Amino acid sequence: MSDHNADYDLIVIGAGMAGNAAANKCASAGWRVAIVDELPYGGTCALRGCDPKKILRRGAEIIDSARLLRGKGIDAEGLHINWADLMKHKLGFTEPVPANMERGLTNNGVDTLHGTARFTGPNSIDIDGDSYTAEHFLIATGARPRPLDFPGADHLIDSTAFLDLVELPERILFVGGGFISFEFAHIAARAGTRPIIIDRGRPLKGFDPDLVELLIDRGTQAGIDTHTDTNILSVEADGAGYRVTVERDGDRSVIDTDLVVHGAGRISELSRLGLEAANVEYGPKGVTVAGHLQSTTNPNVYAAGDSADTPGMPLTPIAVFEGKVAASNMLKSATNVPDYAGVPTAVFTIPELARVGMLESEAVAAGIDLDIRYTDTSGWYSNYRIGETTAAVKILIDTASDTIVGAHMLGPEYGELINFCALAIKLDLTTRQLKSMTAAYPTVTSDLGSML
């Protein structure tokens, strides 16, 4: 057991999902643990990200589902989103989160602190004027919007502010073609606005380009205007709205909009931690850590989630398991490395786009003898039933072992279906074994055998 001269065995900085998981694990093992955050407990995912966003998406899904069955039994005229009521529904979920999380930590014996933490030495921090020492620290402070360098970038609102909008304006322009822009644009379009997405290259780079193209076409049908290979030169306030100057292939044009939203990626939020004082090396992707999540320059410090420069994607489930692995390594003085294989990810557009494992380009570069199984599933029963006209899957099989090395899916409920491919990758199941599962029929999962 560690030296009891320190105030704590562990201080966790950041009360999101990674920090919460680690604090509870170490406290349950008998360690003296404190956790601190300058914001309400819960982190981005529960309060300002995945969870509230998907509640808002439910409203958009219903509108879209009704429109798909126009002339097929549903008269959707007059159906619309009441944004204020949908936001109330969202708040019904998010408002109790901080108190519930704090209560859970306290009941587990964790001291819950509030304020801005700053390192004052290799094993000491200051929280709003109070000093604390610990044997171990876990940095789990999440991410913030990437700084943008064009004139007028300060006019942009971030994803947090978007999720708190009391009403949606008629015209919204999203900067950057990542998760945030696509998911919000798909919600906004069904709520009656005219969204524009501006991306300086190719949108959703982490996903299969063929499926991204289909998704962009589907977005166009829903009223989303996506501009690729386009640079934003400036944003100027103009009366109640904004004038956005863009450039594509040397041609400049101006787009008038009511709101400009930052969706151009995020970087680690380490700016106020005073890491230099603790001799902790870091970069834009987070604290420089060894595979087992320990700082390479200060052995007292570990990092997890968006605060750690690891091979994992910036996803909540990865943050949670990194938090648990870091906690376990601290408790046991071990050097276990998280297993990042088979972690799926989804963009919750309508329909959703999901991925697990390698992209086609990565698998080709790795020299795998590939069987690429691409299927347009838009005409399949599951999609005919609901009137969806855009759906496709691409599954990458290593022919030598008959195992899935990557799976890419665009379609309704495919965010659930991708989990079967994730399990197959995790457990090394062959496609033959997957096909031997008899699924309930008719379900979307019963389509998996035919996709393979």
N, C-alpha and C positions, 0 to 999 in steps of 0.2 A: 504493500500500500504506500502511496506517495507521502511525501513530507508534509506534516500538518502545520508548518509555519505559514504556508500560503493560506489566503482566505478560502480558496476553493480548490478542489481537484480539477474542475473544468468550468470555464466560463464560455458560453456559447454566444456569439455576436450575430444576431439575426434570428427572429422568431417566425420564420417561414417553415416550409415542410421539412427541409433538411435539418435545420436547427432544432426543431421540435422533436424529430425522431431521435437525434443524437442525445439531447438533454434527457429525454425520458429513459433511454436505454442505459445511460451511465448512472442516473439517479436510482433506477431499479436495481443496479448492481451495488448500491451502497455508497457511491461517490457523493461528495458535497458539490452540488451543481448550481450555477446561476445562469440565467439567460437574459439578454438585454436587447431591446429594439427601440428605435426612436419613433416608429409607427405602431399603430395597433397590431397586436399579435395576429398571425395568420398568413402573412406573406402575400406575394403577388397572386399565386394560383387561386387561393380561396377567396380573396377579397377583391382583386383587381385584374384577374386574368381568366384562366380556364373555366372556373365554375360559373361566375356571373355571366361570362360571354355565352356559355352554352345554354343558360336560361333564356337569354335574349334570342338566341338562335331558334329556340323552340317556337317563338312567335312567328319568325320568318319561315320556318318549316311548314307551319300550318297553312300560311298564306300560299306558299309554293305548292303544297300538296293539293290544296283546293283548286288552284289554277290548272294543275296537270290533269285534273278530272273534269275540267270544263267540257261540257258536251258529252261527258261519259257518266252522267248521273249526279254531278254536283253543280249547282248554280252558285258561283262564287261572287256574284255581283254584290257590292256593298260590304263585303268582308274586308276588314282592315285592322291594322295593329293600333291599339290604343297605347301609345308609347309610355304615357304616365303610369298606366296600370301595370304594364309589363315591367317597368322599373321598380314599382312597389313589390311585385312578385320577386324580383331579383334581391331587393333589400331584405325581404323576409328570410332569405337564405344568408346573406352576407352579414347583416347586423349582429346576430348572436355569436358569430365566429370568434372574435377576439376574446370575449369574456369566457366562452366555453373552453377555448384553448388554454387560456391562462389558468382557469380552474383545474383543468386536467394536469397541467404542469405542477401547480401548487400541491394538489392532492398526491402527486408523486414525489413530493419533497424538494422540488426545484424552486429556488428563489427567483421570482420574476421581477426584473428591473426595467426601468424605462428611462430613455435618454440617449444621447449620442456618445458612443464609445470611441475612445482614442487611445492608441498605445502610447505609453510613456517609457517603456523599456521592454526587454525581451520577454518578461512575464508579468507585466503590470499594465493596467489600463486606467484611464480616467473616464468617469461617466458624469458629465455635467458638474464637475468639481469634486466628486468623490473618488477616492483611489481604491482600487481592488487589485489583488494579486491572485494568480492561479498557477498550478502546475502545467495545465494544458489549456489551450484556447482552440475553439473551432470557429472559423470565419465562414458565415453562411448568410451574407448580406444581399444576395440576389444581384439583379441587373438593373440598369437604367437605360433610357433611350440613348442611342449613339449620337454624339454631337454632330451637327450638320454645319457645313461651312458656307452655304450660300447666303447672300444678303436677305434679311427678313426671316431667317430660320426661327427667330424668337416668336413669330406669330403662330407657330404650329402648336396644336395641343397634343398631349400624349395619350396613350391608350387608357390610362387611369381616368383622365378627364372625359374621354369619349364615353366610358362606361357610366359616367355620372351625368351625362347630358339630360337636362330636363325635357327638352324637345329636340327633334332632329331637324336641322335646316334642310332646304330643298336641294342644295348642291353641296356635295362634300368631295374634296380631293385628298386622296391618300398618297403620301410620299413613300415610295419603296414597295416592292412586290413580294413581301414575306407573309407569314402567317397572319399577323395582325391586320394588315391592309385587306387581304382577301376575305378573312372571316367577317370583319366589320362591314366591308362593302357588300357582302352577300346578305347580311342582316339589314343594312340600310336600304338596299334596293327593294327588298320586300316590304319595307316600311314606307315606301313611296318616294324615296329620294333618288337623285340621279348621281351615283358615285362614279368617280374617275380614279383609276390607279395609274400612277406614273412610276415606271421602273427604269433605272439607267441601263440595265442589261436584260437578262432573261429572268422572269419571275419564278419564285418557288424553286430555286436551284437545287434544293435537297430532294426534289421529287422527280419522278420519271418524266422527261420532257414531252413524250408523246401524250401522256395523260394530262399534263399541265395544259397542253394546247387544247385538248378537248374541254377542259374545265374553263379555260378563257372563253371559248365559243359559247359554252353553256351560260357563262356569266353575261356575255353580250346579249343573249336572248332575254336575260332577266333585267337588262338595263344598265349593266356595268360596262364602262368604257375603259379598256386597258391599253395603255401606251407602253410598248417595250422599247428598249434602246433609246430612251429619252432622258435628257438631263434637265434638272430644274436649275434655272439661272438665278431667279430671285422671286421673293414673295413680297408684295406691297399691299398695305391696307388701302382699301378703296371704299369710302363710305362705310356701309355696314358689312361689306365683304372684303374679298381679296383679289388682286390680280396676280396670277402666277405666270411668269415667263418661262417657257420651256424651249428646248432645242433638240431637234432630231435630224441627223445627217446634214448639219449646217443650217437647217431651216428653223427660224425662230417663230414662235407663235405665243399668243397670250390666252390664258384660260381664266374666265371669271368664275369665282366660287364663293360660297358663304362660309366655308370652314376648311382649314387645312390640317390634316392629321398626320402625325409622325408614325410611320410604320416601317422605317428603314433600319430595322435591326437594333440590337441592344448590346451593351458592353457591361462588364462587371462593375458593380457599384462599390468601389473601394476608396473613393476620393476622400472621405473624412476620417479614415481609420488611423492615419499617422503610421503607416506600415514601416516607414524608414526607421522610426524610433525603436522598432522591434526587430530590425534587420530582416524583414520579410520581403523577399524578392517577388515582384508581380508584373503583369503586363495587361493589355486590354482584355485578354481572355480569362484573367483571374490570377490568383496566387500561384506561383510556380511550385508545383508539388511533384513528389515522386509518385509512382503508380499507386502506392498505398495511402495517398492523400495527405502525407506529411510535408510541410514546407521544406524545400531543399536547403534553406539558409537559416531557419530557426526551428530546432526539433520540438520546441514546446507548442508549435502552431500547426494546426491541420486546417484544411478548407474543403468545402463540399458544395455541390450545386453550381450555380452560375458564378460563384466566387472562386472556383477552382479551375485551373487550366488542365483539363483532363480530355481524353478522347471521346467522352460521352457527349451526346447531343444536349442542348439546353432544355431539358424536359423535366417536369415535376417528378415523375416516377424515378428518373435517374438521380435527381437531387435527394430523394428520400433514401434510395439504397446507398448512395454515397455517404449520406449522413450516418446511416447504420454501420457501414463498413468502417468509417473513420472512428466511430464510437467504439466498435469492437477492437480495432487496432490499438486505440489508446488504452482501453481496459486491460488488454492482454499483452501489451508491448509487442504486438504482432505486425506483420507487413503484408496482410492480405490485400489483393488487388481486386477491385470490383469487376464483375463479369458483364461486359456491355453487349454481349451477343444477344440477338433476338429481341431487341427492344423496339416495339413498333411506335410509329408517330403518325398523327393524322391532322390534316387541316380541315376544320369543321365548316367548310363551305356547304352549299347545297347543290348537288350531292357532295359528300365528303371525299377527300383524296387521302389515301393512306399508304404507308410504306413500312416494310421491315426488311432488314438485311441490306445487301448491296444494290447499288444502281447497276443498270446494264453496263455502262461504261467502266465501272469499277471491276465488275466480274470479268469483263473482256481483258482489262489491263492486268488482272491477276492470273490470266492464262487458263482460266477454268474452261473445260470442255462443256459449253453451255447448250442447253435446249431451251430456247426462248418460247414460252407458250403464251401467245397474245390472243386474247379473245374479246371481240366486241359483244358485250352482254346486254346491249340496249334492247334487243328483241326478245330476251328471255322472259319466261313467265313472271318471275319476281318483279321485273321492271314493267312489263305489260300491265300487270295487275294495278300498279299505282300510276301508270301513265308517264313514267320517266323515259326520256328519249336519249339520254347520254349516260353510258356506263361501259366500262371496259376494265380488263385486268391483264397484267403481264406478270407471269411467274417464271423465275429463272431457276432452272434445274441443273445441278451438277450431274451430268450423265454417268460419271464414273461411280458415284455413290447413291444416285437416285434421291438426293436430298435437295431441299429448297435452299438456295443461297440468297435469294431476294424475292420479295413479292410486292407488287404495286397495284393498287386498286382504286378506281374512281366509280362510285355508285352509292345508292341509298343503302344504309346499314353496313357498308363495307368497312367502316371503322370498327365494327364488332367482328366481322369476318376475318380481318387481318390478324386478330389475336390467335386464331388457329395456326396460321403460318408462323407466328412468333413462337408458339409452343413447339411447333415442329422443328424450328431452328434450334431452340433451347435444348430440346431433348434428342436432337439428331434423328428425328423420325423420317422414314422414307416416304415418298409420295404414295407408294403402295400401302403402307400402313395407314396413311391419312385417308386414302380411298376406302379402306376397309371399315371405317366408321360409318354406321348407318345413322343418318341425322333424321330428326323429326321432319315430316313433310306436310305441306309445303312451307319451308323456311328458307331464308337466304343462305343459311349454312348448308342446306341440302344441295346448293349449287356448287359447293367447293370441289366435289369429286369430278364434275364435268370441266371445271376450270383447270384441273391438273391433267 
